[in-house]
Amino acid sequence: MNAVADTTLSSAETPADAPASESHATPGGALSAGVRLFGWLNLSLLTVFLINNVLTYSFDWPGSDAALAGEGGVLATLQLGAYVVAALLTIGYVIGDASRTLRSDAKIIHNANAFLIRAAFWAVLLIGVVDAAISFLRVEGLLEAVVGPEMTTNLGRPQYRGPMVHVPLIFIGVAIAVVTRTLGFIWLATMIVFAELLIVITRFVFSYEQAFMGDLVRFWYAALFLFASAYTLFEDGHVRVDVFYAGFSPRGKGMVNAVGSILLGLTLSWTIIAIGLGGKAAIINSPVMNFEVSQSGFGMYIKYLMAGFLGLFAVSMMLQFVSYLMEATADYRNEAGRREASGDAAH
């Protein structure tokens, strides 16, 4: 069962005597180019924004805002200029490869998002297992016998456990995602069930329960809920009230989905990113930069990662909404290869 596996877009053929309203549009056209440009601009500017966010709040660069105010010197100018360069490169890509179809671009973006989420699931699985094991050894007083007194002290500090334990596990998760697609949503859901079952058994049979056990369930469940949202959108698995939509033609559904992707999907994603990463004390930046943990000293040290989940959710949804916008526009233009979503997100 593959987590957000690369999904091939099936091609469809139209009979020669099909009515004009159902004929397939050519790949080019002003609408197609405009949507491709709009979608790729969103993603390229998002990339620059995220890079600048790290440079500004982690490495004390002045920020692009300083350049607009005539301050910050060369570094601020570089950060502001990065937006201009990204926009120009995006325009060059769209104009330089005008023959590329909306569906082909949508597939590229979806596959990139698939890799991002697959890597995130692996990282979450590894961090959950390792951090829970460390917390168990600490609370039972066994950690010192395993790693020694100095390392025990270090592992009790969030500023050490985050960079030295969690970050390497994240890179391992990315490496695993490159070579395999074997971890699916259903497996993470199964791990959540087992973790919750462990709590029930140890609490009611052995009268034993620790804070890290509940932390692990919340950690994995938050990842499942937020990271699976983009794939659920891809499979059209979200709940919607199809009072009128169900009776629309494929072209009408494409128009509704395209407009909704812009007005609702991309707007929501940008809002989360702007608020969550809008400053050093923002709701995502602050806990992540400070490796914030819960008040329970012997729980898991993953609260800052759960704040980061919200940012990753917004990024993955933006990627998927851009892909969805391109697919919807292709449906509106009656381009070949319309994909029928299975509606089953449990792959």
BADREN-86539 format. One record per residue (C-alpha): residue number from 0; x, y, z. Coordinates in steps of 0.25 Angstrom, whole numbers, m for minus. Example, Ala and Ser with C-alpha at 12.3 -4.5 7.8 and 13.67 -1.06 7.14 Angstrom:
! residues 2
pos | px | py | pz
0 | 49 | m18 | 31
1 | 55 | m4 | 29
END
This chain:
! residues 347
pos | px | py | pz
0 | 0 | 0 | 0
1 | 7 | 12 | m5
2 | 7 | 26 | 2
3 | 4 | 36 | m8
4 | 9 | 27 | m19
5 | 13 | 33 | m33
6 | m1 | 32 | m40
7 | m1 | 31 | m55
8 | m11 | 39 | m62
9 | m20 | 31 | m71
10 | m22 | 36 | m85
11 | m36 | 36 | m91
12 | m39 | 36 | m106
13 | m51 | 43 | m112
14 | m58 | 37 | m124
15 | m57 | 45 | m137
16 | m72 | 48 | m137
17 | m72 | 53 | m122
18 | m80 | 66 | m121
19 | m72 | 79 | m121
20 | m74 | 82 | m106
21 | m67 | 69 | m103
22 | m55 | 70 | m112
23 | m41 | 71 | m106
24 | m35 | 84 | m106
25 | m21 | 86 | m111
26 | m10 | 87 | m100
27 | m7 | 102 | m103
28 | m15 | 114 | m102
29 | m15 | 127 | m93
30 | m24 | 120 | m82
31 | m14 | 109 | m81
32 | m2 | 117 | m81
33 | m8 | 127 | m71
34 | m12 | 116 | m61
35 | 2 | 109 | m63
36 | 9 | 122 | m60
37 | 0 | 125 | m48
38 | 2 | 112 | m42
39 | 17 | 111 | m43
40 | 18 | 126 | m38
41 | 11 | 122 | m26
42 | 21 | 110 | m24
43 | 34 | 118 | m27
44 | 30 | 130 | m18
45 | 26 | 120 | m7
46 | 40 | 114 | m8
47 | 47 | 127 | m7
48 | 38 | 131 | 4
49 | 42 | 118 | 12
50 | 57 | 120 | 9
51 | 56 | 135 | 14
52 | 49 | 131 | 26
53 | 60 | 121 | 30
54 | 71 | 131 | 27
55 | 64 | 143 | 34
56 | 60 | 136 | 47
57 | 70 | 125 | 48
58 | 83 | 132 | 42
59 | 79 | 147 | 46
60 | 79 | 152 | 32
61 | 71 | 165 | 31
62 | 60 | 160 | 22
63 | 53 | 165 | 9
64 | 45 | 175 | 17
65 | 57 | 183 | 21
66 | 61 | 184 | 6
67 | 48 | 190 | 3
68 | 50 | 200 | 14
69 | 64 | 204 | 8
70 | 71 | 196 | 20
71 | 79 | 183 | 22
72 | 90 | 185 | 12
73 | 94 | 174 | 2
74 | 88 | 162 | 9
75 | 74 | 169 | 9
76 | 75 | 172 | m5
77 | 79 | 158 | m8
78 | 66 | 153 | m1
79 | 57 | 163 | m8
80 | 64 | 160 | m22
81 | 62 | 145 | m20
82 | 47 | 147 | m22
83 | 50 | 155 | m35
84 | 59 | 144 | m40
85 | 49 | 133 | m36
86 | 38 | 140 | m44
87 | 46 | 142 | m56
88 | 51 | 128 | m56
89 | 37 | 123 | m55
90 | 32 | 132 | m66
91 | 44 | 127 | m75
92 | 40 | 112 | m72
93 | 25 | 114 | m76
94 | 28 | 122 | m88
95 | 40 | 113 | m92
96 | 32 | 101 | m92
97 | 18 | 105 | m96
98 | 15 | 91 | m102
99 | 15 | 85 | m88
100 | 1 | 81 | m84
101 | m6 | 85 | m71
102 | m8 | 70 | m68
103 | 7 | 68 | m69
104 | 11 | 80 | m60
105 | 0 | 75 | m50
106 | 6 | 61 | m50
107 | 20 | 67 | m47
108 | 15 | 75 | m36
109 | 7 | 64 | m30
110 | 19 | 54 | m31
111 | 28 | 64 | m23
112 | 17 | 66 | m13
113 | 16 | 51 | m12
114 | 31 | 50 | m9
115 | 30 | 61 | 2
116 | 19 | 54 | 9
117 | 25 | 40 | 8
118 | 38 | 46 | 14
119 | 30 | 53 | 25
120 | 23 | 40 | 29
121 | 36 | 32 | 30
122 | 42 | 43 | 38
123 | 30 | 43 | 48
124 | 30 | 28 | 49
125 | 45 | 28 | 52
126 | 44 | 40 | 62
127 | 32 | 34 | 69
128 | 39 | 21 | 72
129 | 53 | 26 | 76
130 | 48 | 38 | 84
131 | 37 | 29 | 92
132 | 49 | 19 | 95
133 | 57 | 30 | 100
134 | 46 | 36 | 109
135 | 43 | 22 | 114
136 | 57 | 19 | 118
137 | 58 | 33 | 125
138 | 45 | 31 | 133
139 | 50 | 18 | 137
140 | 64 | 22 | 141
141 | 70 | 13 | 131
142 | 76 | 23 | 121
143 | 89 | 26 | 129
144 | 92 | 11 | 129
145 | 90 | 11 | 114
146 | 97 | 23 | 109
147 | 105 | 29 | 121
148 | 102 | 41 | 130
149 | 107 | 52 | 121
150 | 98 | 47 | 109
151 | 86 | 45 | 119
152 | 87 | 60 | 123
153 | 88 | 64 | 108
154 | 76 | 56 | 104
155 | 68 | 63 | 115
156 | 71 | 76 | 108
157 | 61 | 79 | 96
158 | 72 | 88 | 89
159 | 81 | 75 | 89
160 | 71 | 64 | 86
161 | 64 | 72 | 74
162 | 77 | 75 | 66
163 | 85 | 63 | 70
164 | 74 | 52 | 70
165 | 61 | 57 | 62
166 | 68 | 64 | 51
167 | 77 | 52 | 47
168 | 64 | 44 | 47
169 | 58 | 53 | 38
170 | 69 | 52 | 28
171 | 68 | 37 | 29
172 | 53 | 38 | 26
173 | 56 | 46 | 13
174 | 66 | 36 | 9
175 | 57 | 24 | 11
176 | 46 | 32 | 3
177 | 56 | 33 | m9
178 | 57 | 17 | m10
179 | 43 | 12 | m5
180 | 29 | 15 | m5
181 | 24 | 4 | 4
182 | 19 | 12 | 16
183 | 4 | 16 | 14
184 | m6 | 23 | 22
185 | m12 | 10 | 26
186 | 1 | 6 | 33
187 | 2 | 19 | 41
188 | m12 | 17 | 45
189 | m9 | 3 | 50
190 | 2 | 8 | 58
191 | m7 | 18 | 65
192 | m17 | 7 | 68
193 | m5 | m1 | 74
194 | 0 | 11 | 82
195 | m14 | 13 | 88
196 | m16 | m1 | 91
197 | m3 | m1 | 98
198 | m8 | 10 | 107
199 | m21 | 2 | 110
200 | m14 | m10 | 113
201 | m3 | m4 | 122
202 | m13 | 5 | 129
203 | m24 | m5 | 132
204 | m16 | m18 | 133
205 | m3 | m13 | 139
206 | m7 | 1 | 145
207 | 4 | 7 | 137
208 | 3 | 20 | 129
209 | 13 | 30 | 125
210 | 12 | 44 | 118
211 | 21 | 39 | 106
212 | 10 | 29 | 103
213 | m1 | 39 | 100
214 | 9 | 48 | 94
215 | 12 | 37 | 84
216 | m2 | 35 | 80
217 | m4 | 50 | 78
218 | 8 | 51 | 70
219 | 5 | 40 | 60
220 | m10 | 44 | 59
221 | m7 | 59 | 56
222 | 3 | 54 | 45
223 | m8 | 45 | 39
224 | m18 | 55 | 39
225 | m10 | 67 | 34
226 | m1 | 60 | 24
227 | m12 | 51 | 18
228 | m21 | 63 | 15
229 | m13 | 66 | 1
230 | m15 | 52 | m3
231 | m29 | 51 | 1
232 | m31 | 64 | m8
233 | m24 | 56 | m20
234 | m34 | 45 | m18
235 | m46 | 54 | m16
236 | m48 | 47 | m3
237 | m52 | 60 | 5
238 | m66 | 61 | 9
239 | m74 | 71 | 1
240 | m89 | 74 | m1
241 | m91 | 71 | m16
242 | m105 | 77 | m17
243 | m102 | 84 | m30
244 | m88 | 79 | m33
245 | m92 | 65 | m35
246 | m101 | 69 | m47
247 | m90 | 77 | m54
248 | m83 | 73 | m67
249 | m69 | 70 | m66
250 | m66 | 84 | m72
251 | m75 | 90 | m61
252 | m68 | 82 | m50
253 | m55 | 87 | m55
254 | m59 | 101 | m55
255 | m64 | 100 | m40
256 | m51 | 92 | m36
257 | m42 | 102 | m42
258 | m49 | 114 | m36
259 | m50 | 107 | m22
260 | m35 | 104 | m23
261 | m32 | 118 | m24
262 | m42 | 125 | m15
263 | m42 | 115 | m4
264 | m30 | 105 | m5
265 | m19 | 114 | m9
266 | m24 | 126 | 0
267 | m25 | 116 | 12
268 | m11 | 111 | 10
269 | m5 | 125 | 8
270 | m12 | 130 | 21
271 | m6 | 119 | 29
272 | 8 | 121 | 24
273 | 7 | 136 | 26
274 | 2 | 135 | 40
275 | 10 | 123 | 44
276 | 23 | 129 | 38
277 | 20 | 143 | 39
278 | 31 | 147 | 50
279 | 40 | 141 | 60
280 | 29 | 140 | 70
281 | 19 | 134 | 60
282 | 12 | 121 | 64
283 | 20 | 112 | 55
284 | 34 | 119 | 56
285 | 34 | 121 | 71
286 | 33 | 107 | 76
287 | 41 | 101 | 64
288 | 53 | 111 | 67
289 | 52 | 108 | 82
290 | 50 | 93 | 81
291 | 38 | 95 | 90
292 | 33 | 83 | 98
293 | 22 | 81 | 107
294 | 22 | 84 | 122
295 | 23 | 69 | 125
296 | 38 | 67 | 127
297 | 38 | 52 | 124
298 | 29 | 53 | 112
299 | 33 | 52 | 97
300 | 41 | 65 | 92
301 | 32 | 66 | 80
302 | 23 | 78 | 82
303 | 31 | 87 | 73
304 | 30 | 77 | 62
305 | 15 | 77 | 64
306 | 15 | 92 | 61
307 | 24 | 89 | 49
308 | 13 | 80 | 44
309 | 4 | 92 | 42
310 | 14 | 98 | 33
311 | 16 | 85 | 25
312 | 1 | 83 | 24
313 | 0 | 97 | 17
314 | 11 | 94 | 8
315 | 6 | 81 | 4
316 | m8 | 86 | 2
317 | m3 | 97 | m7
318 | 5 | 88 | m16
319 | m7 | 79 | m17
320 | m17 | 91 | m19
321 | m8 | 96 | m31
322 | m8 | 82 | m37
323 | m23 | 81 | m35
324 | m24 | 95 | m41
325 | m17 | 90 | m54
326 | m25 | 77 | m54
327 | m38 | 85 | m53
328 | m34 | 95 | m64
329 | m31 | 84 | m73
330 | m44 | 77 | m70
331 | m51 | 91 | m73
332 | m43 | 91 | m86
333 | m47 | 77 | m89
334 | m32 | 73 | m91
335 | m29 | 58 | m92
336 | m26 | 49 | m80
337 | m36 | 53 | m70
338 | m34 | 45 | m58
339 | m45 | 39 | m50
340 | m42 | 40 | m35
341 | m45 | 27 | m27
342 | m50 | 34 | m15
343 | m42 | 24 | m7
344 | m30 | 31 | 1
345 | m26 | 19 | 9
346 | m15 | 14 | m1
END
